[in-house]
Amino acid sequence: MEHRVPHQILLNPYVTEKTLNMMERDNSLMFIVRNDSTKAQIKWAFESLFEVKVDRVNVRHCRYGKQAIIRLNKDFSAGDIGMRIGIF
């Protein structure tokens, strides 16, 4: 299934103490995403929404749904994105 709207792919940020540490340490953010989304779709959606470059996307399944760990390019700050979406 092809999604053309980034908000249909990235459902909401997943915020815990561990993900906040990951944001500072690894320049990464974690999002809950649609179960049928691919890594390429997640990367496209994140880059489209936040106008940044993504280095890598890892996904895993858990009881909350599909989680995507999105690592940003070193030229961009996960902390800045966190501020924009209201994590802090």
HTML snippet that shows the backbone in 3Dmol.js (N, CA, C, O; Angstrom):
<script src="https://3Dmol.org/build/3Dmol-min.js"></script>
<div id="view" style="width:600px;height:400px;position:relative"></div>
<script>
const pdb = `
ATOM      1  N   MET A   1       0.841  -1.181   0.000  1.00  0.00           N
ATOM      2  CA  MET A   1       0.000   0.000   0.000  1.00  0.00           C
ATOM      3  C   MET A   1       0.885   1.243   0.000  1.00  0.00           C
ATOM      4  O   MET A   1       1.736   1.404   0.875  1.00  0.00           O
ATOM      5  N   GLU A   2       0.689   2.101  -0.959  1.00  0.00           N
ATOM      6  CA  GLU A   2       1.489   3.321  -1.098  1.00  0.00           C
ATOM      7  C   GLU A   2       0.811   4.469  -0.366  1.00  0.00           C
ATOM      8  O   GLU A   2      -0.364   4.752  -0.597  1.00  0.00           O
ATOM      9  N   HIS A   3       1.548   5.123   0.509  1.00  0.00           N
ATOM     10  CA  HIS A   3       1.024   6.270   1.256  1.00  0.00           C
ATOM     11  C   HIS A   3       1.685   7.533   0.716  1.00  0.00           C
ATOM     12  O   HIS A   3       2.899   7.568   0.519  1.00  0.00           O
ATOM     13  N   ARG A   4       0.899   8.550   0.482  1.00  0.00           N
ATOM     14  CA  ARG A   4       1.433   9.800  -0.048  1.00  0.00           C
ATOM     15  C   ARG A   4       1.455  10.923   0.985  1.00  0.00           C
ATOM     16  O   ARG A   4       2.008  11.989   0.714  1.00  0.00           O
ATOM     17  N   VAL A   5       0.874  10.712   2.149  1.00  0.00           N
ATOM     18  CA  VAL A   5       0.830  11.736   3.188  1.00  0.00           C
ATOM     19  C   VAL A   5       1.709  11.259   4.346  1.00  0.00           C
ATOM     20  O   VAL A   5       1.467  10.191   4.908  1.00  0.00           O
ATOM     21  N   PRO A   6       2.736  12.053   4.707  1.00  0.00           N
ATOM     22  CA  PRO A   6       3.643  11.614   5.769  1.00  0.00           C
ATOM     23  C   PRO A   6       2.939  11.286   7.089  1.00  0.00           C
ATOM     24  O   PRO A   6       3.364  10.382   7.808  1.00  0.00           O
ATOM     25  N   HIS A   7       1.867  12.015   7.409  1.00  0.00           N
ATOM     26  CA  HIS A   7       1.159  11.770   8.669  1.00  0.00           C
ATOM     27  C   HIS A   7       0.445  10.427   8.683  1.00  0.00           C
ATOM     28  O   HIS A   7       0.082   9.938   9.752  1.00  0.00           O
ATOM     29  N   GLN A   8       0.237   9.823   7.522  1.00  0.00           N
ATOM     30  CA  GLN A   8      -0.357   8.489   7.484  1.00  0.00           C
ATOM     31  C   GLN A   8       0.673   7.408   7.797  1.00  0.00           C
ATOM     32  O   GLN A   8       0.306   6.283   8.135  1.00  0.00           O
ATOM     33  N   ILE A   9       1.943   7.736   7.689  1.00  0.00           N
ATOM     34  CA  ILE A   9       3.014   6.775   7.952  1.00  0.00           C
ATOM     35  C   ILE A   9       3.539   6.942   9.378  1.00  0.00           C
ATOM     36  O   ILE A   9       3.596   5.978  10.141  1.00  0.00           O
ATOM     37  N   LEU A  10       3.919   8.160   9.731  1.00  0.00           N
ATOM     38  CA  LEU A  10       4.425   8.457  11.075  1.00  0.00           C
ATOM     39  C   LEU A  10       3.237   8.785  11.966  1.00  0.00           C
ATOM     40  O   LEU A  10       2.648   9.859  11.836  1.00  0.00           O
ATOM     41  N   LEU A  11       2.879   7.892  12.857  1.00  0.00           N
ATOM     42  CA  LEU A  11       1.676   8.096  13.660  1.00  0.00           C
ATOM     43  C   LEU A  11       1.926   9.008  14.853  1.00  0.00           C
ATOM     44  O   LEU A  11       1.200   9.985  15.038  1.00  0.00           O
ATOM     45  N   ASN A  12       2.936   8.712  15.666  1.00  0.00           N
ATOM     46  CA  ASN A  12       3.271   9.584  16.783  1.00  0.00           C
ATOM     47  C   ASN A  12       4.653   9.228  17.320  1.00  0.00           C
ATOM     48  O   ASN A  12       5.120   8.102  17.148  1.00  0.00           O
ATOM     49  N   PRO A  13       5.310  10.198  17.976  1.00  0.00           N
ATOM     50  CA  PRO A  13       6.617   9.894  18.566  1.00  0.00           C
ATOM     51  C   PRO A  13       6.432   8.970  19.774  1.00  0.00           C
ATOM     52  O   PRO A  13       5.409   9.015  20.456  1.00  0.00           O
ATOM     53  N   TYR A  14       7.426   8.146  20.018  1.00  0.00           N
ATOM     54  CA  TYR A  14       7.426   7.257  21.172  1.00  0.00           C
ATOM     55  C   TYR A  14       8.471   7.797  22.133  1.00  0.00           C
ATOM     56  O   TYR A  14       9.665   7.779  21.832  1.00  0.00           O
ATOM     57  N   VAL A  15       8.024   8.280  23.291  1.00  0.00           N
ATOM     58  CA  VAL A  15       8.919   8.982  24.207  1.00  0.00           C
ATOM     59  C   VAL A  15       8.995   8.244  25.536  1.00  0.00           C
ATOM     60  O   VAL A  15       7.989   8.056  26.221  1.00  0.00           O
ATOM     61  N   THR A  16      10.201   7.834  25.884  1.00  0.00           N
ATOM     62  CA  THR A  16      10.511   7.269  27.194  1.00  0.00           C
ATOM     63  C   THR A  16      11.855   7.854  27.622  1.00  0.00           C
ATOM     64  O   THR A  16      12.498   8.576  26.860  1.00  0.00           O
ATOM     65  N   GLU A  17      12.265   7.539  28.830  1.00  0.00           N
ATOM     66  CA  GLU A  17      13.580   8.004  29.274  1.00  0.00           C
ATOM     67  C   GLU A  17      14.679   7.421  28.379  1.00  0.00           C
ATOM     68  O   GLU A  17      15.660   8.096  28.066  1.00  0.00           O
ATOM     69  N   LYS A  18      14.502   6.171  27.975  1.00  0.00           N
ATOM     70  CA  LYS A  18      15.490   5.526  27.096  1.00  0.00           C
ATOM     71  C   LYS A  18      15.565   6.223  25.736  1.00  0.00           C
ATOM     72  O   LYS A  18      16.658   6.434  25.211  1.00  0.00           O
ATOM     73  N   THR A  19      14.409   6.582  25.161  1.00  0.00           N
ATOM     74  CA  THR A  19      14.434   7.242  23.854  1.00  0.00           C
ATOM     75  C   THR A  19      14.981   8.663  23.953  1.00  0.00           C
ATOM     76  O   THR A  19      15.584   9.159  23.001  1.00  0.00           O
ATOM     77  N   LEU A  20      14.778   9.324  25.093  1.00  0.00           N
ATOM     78  CA  LEU A  20      15.378  10.649  25.278  1.00  0.00           C
ATOM     79  C   LEU A  20      16.901  10.541  25.336  1.00  0.00           C
ATOM     80  O   LEU A  20      17.602  11.375  24.763  1.00  0.00           O
ATOM     81  N   ASN A  21      17.416   9.517  26.023  1.00  0.00           N
ATOM     82  CA  ASN A  21      18.863   9.294  26.050  1.00  0.00           C
ATOM     83  C   ASN A  21      19.393   8.965  24.660  1.00  0.00           C
ATOM     84  O   ASN A  21      20.474   9.411  24.276  1.00  0.00           O
ATOM     85  N   MET A  22      18.619   8.177  23.905  1.00  0.00           N
ATOM     86  CA  MET A  22      19.004   7.804  22.546  1.00  0.00           C
ATOM     87  C   MET A  22      19.063   9.052  21.647  1.00  0.00           C
ATOM     88  O   MET A  22      19.904   9.143  20.753  1.00  0.00           O
ATOM     89  N   MET A  23      18.161  10.007  21.898  1.00  0.00           N
ATOM     90  CA  MET A  23      18.137  11.236  21.111  1.00  0.00           C
ATOM     91  C   MET A  23      19.452  11.994  21.297  1.00  0.00           C
ATOM     92  O   MET A  23      20.031  12.486  20.329  1.00  0.00           O
ATOM     93  N   GLU A  24      19.913  12.083  22.526  1.00  0.00           N
ATOM     94  CA  GLU A  24      21.157  12.806  22.799  1.00  0.00           C
ATOM     95  C   GLU A  24      22.390  12.016  22.364  1.00  0.00           C
ATOM     96  O   GLU A  24      23.314  12.571  21.769  1.00  0.00           O
ATOM     97  N   ARG A  25      22.394  10.717  22.666  1.00  0.00           N
ATOM     98  CA  ARG A  25      23.571   9.890  22.419  1.00  0.00           C
ATOM     99  C   ARG A  25      23.764   9.528  20.948  1.00  0.00           C
ATOM    100  O   ARG A  25      24.871   9.616  20.417  1.00  0.00           O
ATOM    101  N   ASP A  26      22.659   9.114  20.289  1.00  0.00           N
ATOM    102  CA  ASP A  26      22.755   8.583  18.927  1.00  0.00           C
ATOM    103  C   ASP A  26      22.177   9.490  17.856  1.00  0.00           C
ATOM    104  O   ASP A  26      22.195   9.135  16.677  1.00  0.00           O
ATOM    105  N   ASN A  27      21.660  10.663  18.242  1.00  0.00           N
ATOM    106  CA  ASN A  27      21.003  11.570  17.298  1.00  0.00           C
ATOM    107  C   ASN A  27      19.842  10.859  16.590  1.00  0.00           C
ATOM    108  O   ASN A  27      19.671  10.967  15.376  1.00  0.00           O
ATOM    109  N   SER A  28      19.042  10.123  17.395  1.00  0.00           N
ATOM    110  CA  SER A  28      17.951   9.316  16.861  1.00  0.00           C
ATOM    111  C   SER A  28      16.636   9.640  17.564  1.00  0.00           C
ATOM    112  O   SER A  28      16.618  10.096  18.707  1.00  0.00           O
ATOM    113  N   LEU A  29      15.551   9.396  16.864  1.00  0.00           N
ATOM    114  CA  LEU A  29      14.206   9.532  17.411  1.00  0.00           C
ATOM    115  C   LEU A  29      13.451   8.240  17.157  1.00  0.00           C
ATOM    116  O   LEU A  29      13.752   7.511  16.212  1.00  0.00           O
ATOM    117  N   MET A  30      12.469   7.958  18.004  1.00  0.00           N
ATOM    118  CA  MET A  30      11.654   6.767  17.802  1.00  0.00           C
ATOM    119  C   MET A  30      10.205   7.186  17.568  1.00  0.00           C
ATOM    120  O   MET A  30       9.661   8.028  18.281  1.00  0.00           O
ATOM    121  N   PHE A  31       9.594   6.577  16.551  1.00  0.00           N
ATOM    122  CA  PHE A  31       8.200   6.845  16.209  1.00  0.00           C
ATOM    123  C   PHE A  31       7.423   5.546  16.107  1.00  0.00           C
ATOM    124  O   PHE A  31       7.971   4.512  15.724  1.00  0.00           O
ATOM    125  N   ILE A  32       6.153   5.602  16.449  1.00  0.00           N
ATOM    126  CA  ILE A  32       5.226   4.525  16.130  1.00  0.00           C
ATOM    127  C   ILE A  32       4.771   4.790  14.699  1.00  0.00           C
ATOM    128  O   ILE A  32       4.371   5.906  14.368  1.00  0.00           O
ATOM    129  N   VAL A  33       4.833   3.767  13.852  1.00  0.00           N
ATOM    130  CA  VAL A  33       4.499   3.923  12.439  1.00  0.00           C
ATOM    131  C   VAL A  33       3.451   2.879  12.044  1.00  0.00           C
ATOM    132  O   VAL A  33       3.179   1.938  12.790  1.00  0.00           O
ATOM    133  N   ARG A  34       2.878   3.064  10.871  1.00  0.00           N
ATOM    134  CA  ARG A  34       1.903   2.084  10.368  1.00  0.00           C
ATOM    135  C   ARG A  34       2.563   0.722  10.205  1.00  0.00           C
ATOM    136  O   ARG A  34       3.733   0.628   9.832  1.00  0.00           O
ATOM    137  N   ASN A  35       1.812  -0.319  10.483  1.00  0.00           N
ATOM    138  CA  ASN A  35       2.355  -1.677  10.392  1.00  0.00           C
ATOM    139  C   ASN A  35       2.761  -2.057   8.980  1.00  0.00           C
ATOM    140  O   ASN A  35       3.669  -2.868   8.797  1.00  0.00           O
ATOM    141  N   ASP A  36       2.101  -1.483   7.971  1.00  0.00           N
ATOM    142  CA  ASP A  36       2.416  -1.859   6.585  1.00  0.00           C
ATOM    143  C   ASP A  36       3.418  -0.919   5.917  1.00  0.00           C
ATOM    144  O   ASP A  36       3.632  -1.013   4.708  1.00  0.00           O
ATOM    145  N   SER A  37       4.033  -0.019   6.677  1.00  0.00           N
ATOM    146  CA  SER A  37       4.995   0.916   6.079  1.00  0.00           C
ATOM    147  C   SER A  37       6.375   0.260   5.969  1.00  0.00           C
ATOM    148  O   SER A  37       6.754  -0.578   6.788  1.00  0.00           O
ATOM    149  N   THR A  38       7.106   0.667   4.938  1.00  0.00           N
ATOM    150  CA  THR A  38       8.459   0.158   4.713  1.00  0.00           C
ATOM    151  C   THR A  38       9.483   1.164   5.241  1.00  0.00           C
ATOM    152  O   THR A  38       9.145   2.304   5.556  1.00  0.00           O
ATOM    153  N   LYS A  39      10.741   0.720   5.331  1.00  0.00           N
ATOM    154  CA  LYS A  39      11.798   1.630   5.771  1.00  0.00           C
ATOM    155  C   LYS A  39      11.921   2.822   4.831  1.00  0.00           C
ATOM    156  O   LYS A  39      12.122   3.950   5.283  1.00  0.00           O
ATOM    157  N   ALA A  40      11.805   2.584   3.536  1.00  0.00           N
ATOM    158  CA  ALA A  40      11.910   3.669   2.557  1.00  0.00           C
ATOM    159  C   ALA A  40      10.767   4.674   2.733  1.00  0.00           C
ATOM    160  O   ALA A  40      10.989   5.882   2.642  1.00  0.00           O
ATOM    161  N   GLN A  41       9.571   4.195   2.980  1.00  0.00           N
ATOM    162  CA  GLN A  41       8.433   5.100   3.195  1.00  0.00           C
ATOM    163  C   GLN A  41       8.620   5.908   4.477  1.00  0.00           C
ATOM    164  O   GLN A  41       8.306   7.098   4.512  1.00  0.00           O
ATOM    165  N   ILE A  42       9.128   5.269   5.526  1.00  0.00           N
ATOM    166  CA  ILE A  42       9.358   5.972   6.796  1.00  0.00           C
ATOM    167  C   ILE A  42      10.407   7.059   6.603  1.00  0.00           C
ATOM    168  O   ILE A  42      10.233   8.183   7.075  1.00  0.00           O
ATOM    169  N   LYS A  43      11.491   6.730   5.915  1.00  0.00           N
ATOM    170  CA  LYS A  43      12.551   7.713   5.647  1.00  0.00           C
ATOM    171  C   LYS A  43      11.997   8.883   4.848  1.00  0.00           C
ATOM    172  O   LYS A  43      12.257  10.037   5.189  1.00  0.00           O
ATOM    173  N   TRP A  44      11.233   8.606   3.784  1.00  0.00           N
ATOM    174  CA  TRP A  44      10.644   9.664   2.962  1.00  0.00           C
ATOM    175  C   TRP A  44       9.715  10.548   3.792  1.00  0.00           C
ATOM    176  O   TRP A  44       9.769  11.774   3.692  1.00  0.00           O
ATOM    177  N   ALA A  45       8.868   9.934   4.604  1.00  0.00           N
ATOM    178  CA  ALA A  45       7.904  10.688   5.404  1.00  0.00           C
ATOM    179  C   ALA A  45       8.617  11.599   6.397  1.00  0.00           C
ATOM    180  O   ALA A  45       8.244  12.763   6.546  1.00  0.00           O
ATOM    181  N   PHE A  46       9.634  11.085   7.075  1.00  0.00           N
ATOM    182  CA  PHE A  46      10.356  11.887   8.067  1.00  0.00           C
ATOM    183  C   PHE A  46      11.096  13.037   7.411  1.00  0.00           C
ATOM    184  O   PHE A  46      11.057  14.165   7.902  1.00  0.00           O
ATOM    185  N   GLU A  47      11.775  12.759   6.298  1.00  0.00           N
ATOM    186  CA  GLU A  47      12.499  13.818   5.587  1.00  0.00           C
ATOM    187  C   GLU A  47      11.540  14.867   5.038  1.00  0.00           C
ATOM    188  O   GLU A  47      11.870  16.053   5.027  1.00  0.00           O
ATOM    189  N   SER A  48      10.368  14.457   4.587  1.00  0.00           N
ATOM    190  CA  SER A  48       9.381  15.397   4.056  1.00  0.00           C
ATOM    191  C   SER A  48       8.809  16.288   5.145  1.00  0.00           C
ATOM    192  O   SER A  48       8.669  17.496   4.954  1.00  0.00           O
ATOM    193  N   LEU A  49       8.478  15.698   6.285  1.00  0.00           N
ATOM    194  CA  LEU A  49       7.866  16.462   7.370  1.00  0.00           C
ATOM    195  C   LEU A  49       8.823  17.453   8.014  1.00  0.00           C
ATOM    196  O   LEU A  49       8.456  18.601   8.264  1.00  0.00           O
ATOM    197  N   PHE A  50      10.043  17.015   8.282  1.00  0.00           N
ATOM    198  CA  PHE A  50      10.954  17.812   9.096  1.00  0.00           C
ATOM    199  C   PHE A  50      12.095  18.454   8.319  1.00  0.00           C
ATOM    200  O   PHE A  50      12.913  19.159   8.910  1.00  0.00           O
ATOM    201  N   GLU A  51      12.171  18.229   7.006  1.00  0.00           N
ATOM    202  CA  GLU A  51      13.183  18.829   6.148  1.00  0.00           C
ATOM    203  C   GLU A  51      14.593  18.561   6.676  1.00  0.00           C
ATOM    204  O   GLU A  51      15.395  19.480   6.837  1.00  0.00           O
ATOM    205  N   VAL A  52      14.878  17.290   6.939  1.00  0.00           N
ATOM    206  CA  VAL A  52      16.191  16.840   7.404  1.00  0.00           C
ATOM    207  C   VAL A  52      16.629  15.662   6.544  1.00  0.00           C
ATOM    208  O   VAL A  52      15.863  15.168   5.717  1.00  0.00           O
ATOM    209  N   LYS A  53      17.857  15.219   6.743  1.00  0.00           N
ATOM    210  CA  LYS A  53      18.368  14.024   6.070  1.00  0.00           C
ATOM    211  C   LYS A  53      18.461  12.891   7.094  1.00  0.00           C
ATOM    212  O   LYS A  53      18.971  13.076   8.200  1.00  0.00           O
ATOM    213  N   VAL A  54      17.968  11.735   6.712  1.00  0.00           N
ATOM    214  CA  VAL A  54      17.985  10.557   7.575  1.00  0.00           C
ATOM    215  C   VAL A  54      19.107   9.631   7.121  1.00  0.00           C
ATOM    216  O   VAL A  54      19.213   9.316   5.936  1.00  0.00           O
ATOM    217  N   ASP A  55      19.945   9.196   8.059  1.00  0.00           N
ATOM    218  CA  ASP A  55      21.012   8.247   7.741  1.00  0.00           C
ATOM    219  C   ASP A  55      20.496   6.820   7.685  1.00  0.00           C
ATOM    220  O   ASP A  55      20.843   6.065   6.776  1.00  0.00           O
ATOM    221  N   ARG A  56      19.656   6.442   8.668  1.00  0.00           N
ATOM    222  CA  ARG A  56      19.250   5.040   8.749  1.00  0.00           C
ATOM    223  C   ARG A  56      17.916   4.915   9.466  1.00  0.00           C
ATOM    224  O   ARG A  56      17.595   5.710  10.349  1.00  0.00           O
ATOM    225  N   VAL A  57      17.147   3.912   9.080  1.00  0.00           N
ATOM    226  CA  VAL A  57      15.882   3.581   9.736  1.00  0.00           C
ATOM    227  C   VAL A  57      15.938   2.108  10.132  1.00  0.00           C
ATOM    228  O   VAL A  57      16.194   1.240   9.297  1.00  0.00           O
ATOM    229  N   ASN A  58      15.698   1.838  11.406  1.00  0.00           N
ATOM    230  CA  ASN A  58      15.545   0.467  11.893  1.00  0.00           C
ATOM    231  C   ASN A  58      14.120   0.318  12.390  1.00  0.00           C
ATOM    232  O   ASN A  58      13.560   1.252  12.963  1.00  0.00           O
ATOM    233  N   VAL A  59      13.530  -0.846  12.178  1.00  0.00           N
ATOM    234  CA  VAL A  59      12.161  -1.072  12.643  1.00  0.00           C
ATOM    235  C   VAL A  59      12.108  -2.309  13.529  1.00  0.00           C
ATOM    236  O   VAL A  59      12.918  -3.228  13.405  1.00  0.00           O
ATOM    237  N   ARG A  60      11.134  -2.301  14.422  1.00  0.00           N
ATOM    238  CA  ARG A  60      10.879  -3.466  15.259  1.00  0.00           C
ATOM    239  C   ARG A  60       9.409  -3.469  15.628  1.00  0.00           C
ATOM    240  O   ARG A  60       8.747  -2.432  15.624  1.00  0.00           O
ATOM    241  N   HIS A  61       8.916  -4.641  15.944  1.00  0.00           N
ATOM    242  CA  HIS A  61       7.514  -4.792  16.321  1.00  0.00           C
ATOM    243  C   HIS A  61       7.432  -5.002  17.826  1.00  0.00           C
ATOM    244  O   HIS A  61       8.220  -5.750  18.404  1.00  0.00           O
ATOM    245  N   CYS A  62       6.476  -4.337  18.449  1.00  0.00           N
ATOM    246  CA  CYS A  62       6.259  -4.505  19.879  1.00  0.00           C
ATOM    247  C   CYS A  62       4.760  -4.419  20.150  1.00  0.00           C
ATOM    248  O   CYS A  62       3.963  -4.331  19.216  1.00  0.00           O
ATOM    249  N   ARG A  63       4.383  -4.445  21.399  1.00  0.00           N
ATOM    250  CA  ARG A  63       2.960  -4.452  21.719  1.00  0.00           C
ATOM    251  C   ARG A  63       2.254  -3.140  21.358  1.00  0.00           C
ATOM    252  O   ARG A  63       1.028  -3.110  21.249  1.00  0.00           O
ATOM    253  N   TYR A  64       3.007  -2.069  21.174  1.00  0.00           N
ATOM    254  CA  TYR A  64       2.423  -0.784  20.779  1.00  0.00           C
ATOM    255  C   TYR A  64       2.241  -0.663  19.276  1.00  0.00           C
ATOM    256  O   TYR A  64       1.620   0.289  18.803  1.00  0.00           O
ATOM    257  N   GLY A  65       2.768  -1.603  18.525  1.00  0.00           N
ATOM    258  CA  GLY A  65       2.735  -1.552  17.073  1.00  0.00           C
ATOM    259  C   GLY A  65       4.149  -1.570  16.530  1.00  0.00           C
ATOM    260  O   GLY A  65       5.075  -2.019  17.204  1.00  0.00           O
ATOM    261  N   LYS A  66       4.311  -1.094  15.342  1.00  0.00           N
ATOM    262  CA  LYS A  66       5.617  -1.064  14.694  1.00  0.00           C
ATOM    263  C   LYS A  66       6.347   0.212  15.105  1.00  0.00           C
ATOM    264  O   LYS A  66       5.806   1.312  14.996  1.00  0.00           O
ATOM    265  N   GLN A  67       7.578   0.050  15.576  1.00  0.00           N
ATOM    266  CA  GLN A  67       8.392   1.189  15.984  1.00  0.00           C
ATOM    267  C   GLN A  67       9.516   1.389  14.985  1.00  0.00           C
ATOM    268  O   GLN A  67      10.114   0.431  14.494  1.00  0.00           O
ATOM    269  N   ALA A  68       9.791   2.655  14.695  1.00  0.00           N
ATOM    270  CA  ALA A  68      10.901   2.992  13.812  1.00  0.00           C
ATOM    271  C   ALA A  68      11.904   3.841  14.583  1.00  0.00           C
ATOM    272  O   ALA A  68      11.550   4.865  15.168  1.00  0.00           O
ATOM    273  N   ILE A  69      13.144   3.407  14.575  1.00  0.00           N
ATOM    274  CA  ILE A  69      14.228   4.204  15.142  1.00  0.00           C
ATOM    275  C   ILE A  69      14.880   4.920  13.970  1.00  0.00           C
ATOM    276  O   ILE A  69      15.438   4.293  13.069  1.00  0.00           O
ATOM    277  N   ILE A  70      14.800   6.233  13.999  1.00  0.00           N
ATOM    278  CA  ILE A  70      15.229   7.060  12.874  1.00  0.00           C
ATOM    279  C   ILE A  70      16.494   7.816  13.282  1.00  0.00           C
ATOM    280  O   ILE A  70      16.451   8.698  14.140  1.00  0.00           O
ATOM    281  N   ARG A  71      17.615   7.464  12.662  1.00  0.00           N
ATOM    282  CA  ARG A  71      18.880   8.142  12.951  1.00  0.00           C
ATOM    283  C   ARG A  71      19.098   9.241  11.924  1.00  0.00           C
ATOM    284  O   ARG A  71      19.062   9.002  10.717  1.00  0.00           O
ATOM    285  N   LEU A  72      19.325  10.455  12.427  1.00  0.00           N
ATOM    286  CA  LEU A  72      19.513  11.606  11.559  1.00  0.00           C
ATOM    287  C   LEU A  72      20.962  11.744  11.126  1.00  0.00           C
ATOM    288  O   LEU A  72      21.875  11.252  11.790  1.00  0.00           O
ATOM    289  N   ASN A  73      21.159  12.419  10.008  1.00  0.00           N
ATOM    290  CA  ASN A  73      22.477  12.787   9.528  1.00  0.00           C
ATOM    291  C   ASN A  73      23.137  13.686  10.568  1.00  0.00           C
ATOM    292  O   ASN A  73      22.447  14.430  11.264  1.00  0.00           O
ATOM    293  N   LYS A  74      24.454  13.627  10.683  1.00  0.00           N
ATOM    294  CA  LYS A  74      25.166  14.408  11.702  1.00  0.00           C
ATOM    295  C   LYS A  74      25.003  15.921  11.530  1.00  0.00           C
ATOM    296  O   LYS A  74      25.272  16.679  12.462  1.00  0.00           O
ATOM    297  N   ASP A  75      24.566  16.369  10.351  1.00  0.00           N
ATOM    298  CA  ASP A  75      24.357  17.793  10.121  1.00  0.00           C
ATOM    299  C   ASP A  75      23.058  18.306  10.734  1.00  0.00           C
ATOM    300  O   ASP A  75      22.815  19.513  10.748  1.00  0.00           O
ATOM    301  N   PHE A  76      22.221  17.400  11.240  1.00  0.00           N
ATOM    302  CA  PHE A  76      20.933  17.776  11.817  1.00  0.00           C
ATOM    303  C   PHE A  76      20.863  17.271  13.252  1.00  0.00           C
ATOM    304  O   PHE A  76      21.558  16.323  13.618  1.00  0.00           O
ATOM    305  N   SER A  77      20.016  17.913  14.069  1.00  0.00           N
ATOM    306  CA  SER A  77      19.942  17.587  15.482  1.00  0.00           C
ATOM    307  C   SER A  77      18.592  16.969  15.841  1.00  0.00           C
ATOM    308  O   SER A  77      17.542  17.549  15.566  1.00  0.00           O
ATOM    309  N   ALA A  78      18.631  15.785  16.459  1.00  0.00           N
ATOM    310  CA  ALA A  78      17.398  15.152  16.930  1.00  0.00           C
ATOM    311  C   ALA A  78      16.775  15.990  18.038  1.00  0.00           C
ATOM    312  O   ALA A  78      15.552  16.020  18.180  1.00  0.00           O
ATOM    313  N   GLY A  79      17.600  16.668  18.819  1.00  0.00           N
ATOM    314  CA  GLY A  79      17.085  17.545  19.870  1.00  0.00           C
ATOM    315  C   GLY A  79      16.243  18.681  19.305  1.00  0.00           C
ATOM    316  O   GLY A  79      15.214  19.040  19.878  1.00  0.00           O
ATOM    317  N   ASP A  80      16.679  19.247  18.184  1.00  0.00           N
ATOM    318  CA  ASP A  80      15.904  20.315  17.545  1.00  0.00           C
ATOM    319  C   ASP A  80      14.551  19.801  17.068  1.00  0.00           C
ATOM    320  O   ASP A  80      13.539  20.486  17.219  1.00  0.00           O
ATOM    321  N   ILE A  81      14.526  18.604  16.495  1.00  0.00           N
ATOM    322  CA  ILE A  81      13.261  18.007  16.041  1.00  0.00           C
ATOM    323  C   ILE A  81      12.374  17.734  17.249  1.00  0.00           C
ATOM    324  O   ILE A  81      11.168  17.975  17.202  1.00  0.00           O
ATOM    325  N   GLY A  82      12.965  17.233  18.327  1.00  0.00           N
ATOM    326  CA  GLY A  82      12.220  16.988  19.556  1.00  0.00           C
ATOM    327  C   GLY A  82      11.563  18.247  20.089  1.00  0.00           C
ATOM    328  O   GLY A  82      10.427  18.207  20.562  1.00  0.00           O
ATOM    329  N   MET A  83      12.269  19.357  20.015  1.00  0.00           N
ATOM    330  CA  MET A  83      11.687  20.641  20.448  1.00  0.00           C
ATOM    331  C   MET A  83      10.531  21.044  19.543  1.00  0.00           C
ATOM    332  O   MET A  83       9.508  21.531  20.024  1.00  0.00           O
ATOM    333  N   ARG A  84      10.686  20.844  18.231  1.00  0.00           N
ATOM    334  CA  ARG A  84       9.638  21.231  17.276  1.00  0.00           C
ATOM    335  C   ARG A  84       8.359  20.434  17.462  1.00  0.00           C
ATOM    336  O   ARG A  84       7.265  20.966  17.275  1.00  0.00           O
ATOM    337  N   ILE A  85       8.486  19.145  17.835  1.00  0.00           N
ATOM    338  CA  ILE A  85       7.278  18.337  17.980  1.00  0.00           C
ATOM    339  C   ILE A  85       6.771  18.291  19.412  1.00  0.00           C
ATOM    340  O   ILE A  85       5.765  17.637  19.688  1.00  0.00           O
ATOM    341  N   GLY A  86       7.452  18.976  20.331  1.00  0.00           N
ATOM    342  CA  GLY A  86       6.939  19.112  21.692  1.00  0.00           C
ATOM    343  C   GLY A  86       7.305  17.990  22.635  1.00  0.00           C
ATOM    344  O   GLY A  86       6.577  17.743  23.596  1.00  0.00           O
ATOM    345  N   ILE A  87       8.412  17.300  22.396  1.00  0.00           N
ATOM    346  CA  ILE A  87       8.838  16.244  23.321  1.00  0.00           C
ATOM    347  C   ILE A  87       9.320  16.851  24.639  1.00  0.00           C
ATOM    348  O   ILE A  87       9.095  16.275  25.703  1.00  0.00           O
ATOM    349  N   PHE A  88       9.970  17.988  24.578  1.00  0.00           N
ATOM    350  CA  PHE A  88      10.481  18.637  25.786  1.00  0.00           C
ATOM    351  C   PHE A  88       9.466  19.565  26.372  1.00  0.00           C
ATOM    352  O   PHE A  88       9.726  20.198  27.396  1.00  0.00           O
TER     353      PHE A  88
END
`;
const viewer = $3Dmol.createViewer("view");
viewer.addModel(pdb, "pdb");
viewer.setStyle({}, {cartoon: {color: "spectrum"}});
viewer.zoomTo();
viewer.render();
</script>
